């Protein structure tokens, strides 16, 4: 049962739909009355019985599958992270975004592309609060995510240099995320991040609800607890 009906029944395309944030994005989008098109290597991992969900089998290198996923989408969300640590493939995300970009530009109804980055990545102008700039190298090294941070930084730089384009962008930068029940309101902070943990459930809901918040367009907000 949906909690809100979109009169136009708009479509959201989701990359990373089987991940920890992505599963909540898909469910919240369906609850909000959207149609959802999701890319998955193994579609059976996204077995949600809803006729408004279309799952496309493929991966980030499968250009026809990427094109099929974004076909007719008014909004596109990328909340894919890739494996952490030594299993992360260097440059994986920026290569995917470069493949995806011309497909986004070709979509006549696309309004917003939202990319979920990380708290330690600078914004599209290369700016990062001093305390995060100091912490970032050590935090990435100790968690084994140096390559992931480099990749996310490359993506935000690419997005910043991509204008003019036919759609708006939002780059979100959450901090610590926990897998536990949600229910805490989140907010976008344009100046400073927070290491206070949020949940994947709350982040998924916030991500979907951000799509129509025009004050977030062309920004890179940190996502923090509202309280």
N, C-alpha and C positions, 0 to 999 in steps of 0.2 A: 504494500500500500504506500502511495506517495504522500508526502507531507505538503507538497506544493506543486501546482501544475503550471508548466510553461506553455502559454497559449500557442506559441509557434513550434513547440516540441523541438527545440534546438538540439544539436548534436555536439557532444564532447568526444574528442579523440584522446585516448590515454596511452602513453608509453610508460612501461614499468607497472602495468596493471596487476601483475601477480606479486609485486613486492609488498613490503610492510606498509608503506604509505598508499601505494596504488590500489590495494584491495579496498581500503576505506574510501578513496576517491571514487572508485567505481560505484560502491554501494550508496554513498551519499549523493552522487549525481543521479542515480536511478531514483532515490527517495525524493529528490527535488524535481523529478518529472522530466529529466533530460533523456534523450537517447544516447547511448554510449557505444563507441567503436574502440576496441582494445586490441593491441598487438600482443601475441603471446607465442613463445616457442612451443609450449605445451598447453593448448587450449583447455584441456581437461582440468588444469589447475585453477581455472576461473569458471567453475561450474555453478553459475548463479542462474536460477530459473526465472528469467525475465525476457519477454519478447523484445524489449527495447535495447537489449544488449547484443551486440554483434562482435564476436571474437574472430580476429584474423590470424591465421597461423603464419608465423614468420619470425625473422630476427632483424636486428638493426642494419644488416648488410643486404637485406632483401628489398630492393627499391620498389618493385611492384607491390609488395605487401605494405610498405610504408605509404605508398600512394593510395592504396585501398583503405588503409586505416584513417587517413585524414580526409578522404573523399566526403564532401558535403559538410564538414565540421565547421561550426561557428567558433569553437574554442578547441585548443590543443594543449594538453598538459603533459609534460615530461617529468616524471618523478622517479625515474630509473636511477639506480646508484651503481650497479655493478658490484662484484665481489670485493670485499675489503682485503687489505693487506697485500701479500705477495701475489695473490691470484688476480689482482686488478690489472687489466691490460692497458698499458700506457697509451694515452691518446684515444681511447675507445669512444669517449663521449663527444669530444670535439669532432671526430670523424663522422659520427652519427649525425650530429647537428648540421654539419656541412652537407651531408647527403639529403637531410630532411628539408633544408632551407628552400631550395627551389620548388619543392613540392608544396610548401606552405604558401609561397608567393603565387602559386598557380591556383590557389583556392579562392574563388570570387567571394565567398561568404565568410571567410575567416576573419574574426575580429581580434582575438587575443591568443598569443602563445605564452604559456606560463612554464618556466623552467625552475625546478627545485634544485637549488645549489646547497651550499653549506655555509655555516657561520663564519668560517675562516677565509672564505673567498672574498676578494675585493669586489666593489661594485663595477659597473660598466665604465666608470671613469678611472678605475684603478685605486679608489679610495677605500680605506679600512680604518676603523678606530684604532688608536695607538695601542691600547691594551691587547686587542686582538692581533694586531700586526706583530707584537712581541711574542704572543703565545703561539701563533699559527705554526711556525716551523717545528717547534718542539712537540706540540700536540699532534701534528701530522706524522712526525717521525715515530713517536712513541706508540701511536695507534697503528702504524704501518700503512698510513694513508697519504703519504707524500705524493704519490703519482695521482691519486684521486683529486687531491687539492690542486695540483698543477692542471689537471684536466678541467676541473670546474672553473678555474681561473681563466683558462683559454676560452671556454664557452662564453663567460660573461664578457670578455674582451671582444669576441666575435659578434655577440649580440649588440654591444655598444657601437661597433663599427659598421653595422649592417644597414643603417638608415641611409636614404629613405626606403621604406618598405610599405606594403599594403595593409599591415596589421600592427596592433600594439603588442608590447611585450611586458611581462612581469617576471622578475627573477627573485624568488623567495630564498631567504637564508635562515633556516631554523638552526637551533643549537642542539643540545642533547635531546634525544627522542626515546621514549620508553614504550614498550609493548605492555600496556595495561589499560583498564577501562578509562574512557575519556569522560568528558562532561565539563571541562574547564574552558572558558572562553579565551580565545587568543586575539592578539592585535598585531598590527604591523607597526614597527618602529623604524623610522627612516634614519635614525641617528646612531643608535647603539644596540648591540645584541645582548643576549642574556644566556648564561649557562644553566639557568633553571630548567629542568627537564619538562618537556611537553609530551603528549602521547601521539602515537601514529593516528589514532582515531580522530583526535581533535585537529591534527594537522590536515588529515584528509578532508574533513568538513570545511575547514578554513580555506583550503586550496580551491575547492569548488565555489564557495561563496565569494571568493576574491575576484572571480572572472568578470563580474559586472560592476566592480568597484573602480570607477574611472580614475579615482584619486591615486590608485596604485599603478596606472599605466605608465610605462617608461621609467619605472623605479626598481630598486633592489632592496626591498624592506627586510629587516630582520623580523622573525616571527617569534613573539614572546608571550608569556602568560599575561592576560589582561589585568589581573589583580596586582 
